Amino acid sequence: MEYLKTINDGVKSLLNKNKISNVPSWEFIKKESSDMTDYLKINQKTYPLYYWRFDPQVEAIARNAKKNIGGSVSMKISGLVPNNYGIDAFLYKALDISEWVLDSNIKKITAFINKNAMNLTLLMENEKVALLELGSCLPNGCEEQVRITAWGKEGLESTRVVSTKIKPQSVYLFSDNTEPYKYNDANLELYGLSLDDATKAVAIFKLLTDTTSLNFYKTKDEKLKFYIEKVYESNNTSESIEL
């Protein structure tokens, strides 16, 4: 079994496993400090990479919020990311997930910001509500610690069990160290990659084999950046902003 070291290696492994060779030219572009997310260049055109939409846990929340809990009513995203990830980039991702899970555009934003921490209330066009508690204050290099929960008329869905404080790993190996080595078992073909990098490799693989959603992501990018402007307007004016 090959031990993979990079996202590019992961994409190539998935292509080989599925015996796919006829894909467009591509390049993974890692997020810079001022960017909202990573990018994927396909045939010389650059698209934002919404890799979180290919995270199995986030996908399950978005899917089950519509079906398994009697229809979603509200949701909450709370958590922390490393300082160098950036609070705006974290907000960008959370805004997209909120619209995806609650199946609606945002209608009103109420925001309170203190440096690298934010509290937001989002009212959707379908009258559902999302609460966001976001911070980017973890030491650089830490794994993000985020919980996403959706409530419905018949229950709830969450990416964490109630008592879990930090993101669990699939395998903990105690051997020659006081701290265990951590491994994920998300995909045998992505052995060696972190959960985050494995998710990005899957996202790129799926977008290379089905490019129909790329223009949607580009349009969504413009909308999310507009929302972020309104978040700061709400904070600066101490008022809710109607969109």
Helices and strands as residue ranges (DSSP letters): H 7-17, E 26-29, E 39-42, E 45-48, G 51-54, H 56-67, E 72-82, G 83-85, H 87-102, E 106-114, E 117-124, E 129-138, E 145-152, E 155-158, E 171-173, E 181-183, G 188-190, H 195-209, G 211-213, H 214-237, E 241-242
